[in-house]
Amino acid sequence: MSEENSPRDYVAVVYSEKERPFTQYPDKLARYLSSAYKLPKGCKLLDLGCGRGDFLRGFIRCGLDGYGVDLSTSAESVCPEAEILQSDLEGEPLPYPDHSFDVVFSKSVLEHFYFPEKLVQEIYRVLKPGGLVITMVPDWEAVYKTFYEDYTHRTPFTSNSLKDIFLINGFDDVNVAKFRQLPFLWALPWLKPFCSFVALVSPRSLRPRSKLIRFSQEIMLLSTAVRPSKRLQA
């Protein structure tokens, strides 16, 4: 393919600031996850598929030592203080030695690959023994009508398939939960039935105009898993 006809940067086009303006949500999510999983200040976190870098910046603002890797270079301008490496996440090994990170975070990444298990194996490799992986992907049961509106989506996940991909690749303590991207709900979980009702009765045509409707309907799967500190010999 000639340079003249080469594809444009996916993140720069689809997640441009004009199309999707920056918000406070990435900072809020980073603070929530850092608190929920007791991530200590100074621990090394890799944002896998860091995109334009706003979630990585959120973790750095929480006091974590943040690193990013993505095929796109968009995050360099948002997180100039972080080491951002460029890599084809599925076509080549991650550009880090074994046991490099305490935490690997990915949001809306695994569903973009035909063979996500290869990426999960690389996550296992670069995590330190006892290290934590935090993953968020769209919940197929909730978004199956719109999942392929993003033409780069390849592999949908359910709660069971997301759990299994980590178990099969050697992780322990795997947990998967349905997760709505509504910060008020994280503090007031008793409002979950209200959001379920909103998701059920609201027409999808109203989603672009209402974040409450959109994020009540667009449920994510939030998973955590631990690389074992020791593996028992067979």
C-alpha positions in Angstrom: 0.0 0.0 0.0 1.4 3.4 -0.9 1.9 6.0 1.8 -0.6 8.2 0.0 -3.4 5.6 0.4 -2.4 4.3 3.9 -5.2 4.4 6.6 -5.4 7.3 8.9 -4.9 7.0 12.6 -8.0 5.4 14.1 -7.8 7.1 17.4 -7.1 10.5 15.9 -10.2 10.2 13.6 -12.8 8.4 15.7 -11.7 9.8 19.1 -10.8 13.3 17.9 -11.5 16.1 20.4 -14.1 17.5 18.0 -16.0 14.3 17.8 -15.6 13.3 21.4 -14.6 16.2 23.6 -12.5 15.5 26.7 -14.5 15.1 29.9 -13.9 14.5 33.6 -15.0 10.9 33.2 -11.5 9.4 32.8 -10.3 11.0 36.0 -13.3 9.8 37.9 -12.9 6.3 36.6 -9.2 6.2 37.5 -10.0 7.5 41.0 -12.7 4.9 41.4 -10.6 2.0 40.3 -7.6 3.1 42.2 -9.7 3.2 45.4 -11.8 0.1 44.7 -8.7 -2.1 44.1 -6.4 -0.3 46.5 -3.8 0.5 43.9 -0.8 2.0 45.9 0.8 5.2 44.8 3.9 4.7 42.9 3.0 1.2 41.5 3.7 0.7 37.8 0.6 0.6 35.6 0.5 -0.1 31.9 -2.5 1.3 30.0 -2.8 -1.3 27.2 -4.3 0.4 24.2 -4.1 3.8 25.8 -5.7 5.6 22.9 -5.6 9.3 23.3 -4.2 9.0 26.9 -7.0 10.5 29.0 -7.4 7.4 31.2 -3.6 7.0 31.6 -3.5 10.6 32.6 -6.2 9.9 35.2 -4.1 7.1 36.8 -1.0 9.3 36.8 -3.0 12.0 38.6 -3.9 9.3 41.2 -0.1 9.0 42.0 0.6 5.8 39.9 3.6 5.4 37.7 1.9 5.3 34.3 3.1 3.8 31.0 1.1 3.5 27.8 1.2 1.4 24.6 -0.9 1.8 21.5 -0.6 1.7 17.7 -1.6 5.3 17.8 0.7 8.1 19.0 -2.3 10.4 20.1 -1.5 9.9 23.8 1.9 11.6 23.6 0.4 15.1 23.6 -2.0 14.3 26.5 0.6 12.5 28.7 3.9 14.1 27.9 5.3 12.9 31.3 4.6 9.2 30.6 6.6 6.8 28.4 4.3 6.0 25.5 5.4 3.2 23.1 3.9 2.5 19.7 3.1 -1.2 19.0 0.7 -3.4 17.0 -0.8 -5.0 20.1 -1.8 -8.2 18.4 0.8 -8.6 15.7 3.9 -8.5 17.9 4.9 -9.0 21.5 4.5 -6.1 23.9 7.7 -4.1 24.0 8.4 -4.8 27.6 10.4 -7.4 29.5 8.8 -10.1 31.6 7.4 -9.0 35.0 7.5 -5.3 34.3 4.2 -4.1 35.8 2.2 -4.2 39.0 -1.1 -3.5 37.1 -2.2 -3.7 33.5 -5.4 -1.7 32.6 -7.3 -1.9 29.4 -10.6 -0.3 28.4 -12.4 -1.2 25.2 -9.4 -3.0 23.8 -9.8 -6.8 23.8 -12.9 -6.7 21.6 -10.9 -5.2 18.8 -8.9 -8.4 18.1 -9.5 -11.6 16.2 -7.3 -13.5 18.7 -7.6 -11.7 22.0 -6.1 -14.7 23.8 -2.7 -13.7 22.4 -3.0 -10.3 24.1 -4.1 -11.9 27.3 -0.9 -14.1 27.2 1.2 -11.0 26.8 -0.6 -9.3 29.7 0.3 -12.4 31.8 4.0 -12.2 30.7 4.5 -8.5 31.5 2.7 -8.6 34.9 4.8 -9.2 38.0 3.8 -12.3 40.0 0.8 -11.3 42.1 0.1 -8.4 39.6 -3.4 -7.3 38.8 -5.1 -6.9 35.4 -8.2 -4.7 35.1 -10.2 -5.0 31.9 -13.3 -3.3 30.6 -15.1 -4.5 27.5 -18.7 -4.0 26.1 -21.2 -6.5 27.4 -22.5 -8.3 24.3 -25.8 -9.1 25.9 -26.5 -5.3 26.3 -24.9 -3.9 23.1 -25.4 -6.6 20.5 -27.5 -4.4 18.3 -24.8 -1.7 18.1 -21.6 -3.6 18.7 -20.6 -3.7 15.0 -21.3 0.0 14.5 -17.5 0.2 15.2 -16.1 -1.6 12.2 -12.9 -2.4 14.1 -14.8 -4.6 16.6 -13.9 -8.3 16.2 -14.7 -10.4 19.2 -17.7 -9.8 21.5 -17.6 -10.9 25.1 -20.1 -12.2 27.6 -19.4 -12.6 31.3 -18.6 -16.2 30.9 -16.3 -15.8 27.9 -14.4 -12.9 29.5 -13.9 -15.0 32.7 -12.8 -18.0 30.7 -10.2 -16.2 28.6 -8.3 -15.3 31.8 -8.7 -18.6 33.5 -7.5 -20.6 30.5 -4.5 -18.4 30.2 -3.3 -19.0 33.8 -4.9 -16.2 35.9 -6.4 -16.7 39.3 -9.1 -14.8 41.3 -11.0 -13.9 38.1 -14.0 -11.7 38.7 -16.4 -10.3 36.2 -19.2 -7.8 36.9 -21.6 -5.8 34.8 -20.7 -2.1 35.0 -22.4 1.1 34.0 -20.3 4.1 33.2 -22.3 6.5 35.5 -20.2 7.8 38.4 -23.2 8.7 40.6 -24.1 5.0 40.5 -20.7 3.9 41.9 -21.4 5.9 45.0 -25.1 5.0 45.1 -25.4 1.4 44.0 -28.9 1.2 45.3 -29.9 3.2 42.2 -29.1 0.3 39.9 -32.8 -0.8 39.5 -33.6 2.8 38.4 -30.9 2.6 35.7 -32.2 -0.8 34.6 -35.7 0.7 34.3 -34.3 3.7 32.3 -32.5 1.3 30.0 -35.6 -0.8 29.4 -38.2 1.9 28.7 -36.0 4.6 26.9 -35.9 4.5 23.1 -32.4 4.2 21.6 -33.1 7.3 19.5 -32.7 9.4 22.6 -29.2 8.0 23.5 -27.2 10.7 21.7 -28.9 13.4 23.7 -28.9 11.8 27.2 -25.8 10.3 28.9 -28.1 8.8 31.5 -30.0 6.8 28.8 -26.8 5.9 26.8 -24.8 4.6 29.8 -27.8 2.9 31.3 -28.1 0.9 28.1 -24.4 0.5 27.2 -23.3 -1.8 29.9 -19.6 -2.8 30.2 -18.0 -5.9 31.7 -15.5 -5.0 34.4 -13.1 -7.8 35.1 -10.1 -8.3 37.4 -7.6 -11.2 37.5 -4.3 -11.9 39.3 -1.2 -13.5 37.9 -0.4 -16.1 40.5 2.6 -15.5 42.8 3.5 -19.2 42.6 2.3 -22.0 40.4 2.0 -25.4 42.0 4.0 -28.1 40.2 1.9 -30.9 38.6 
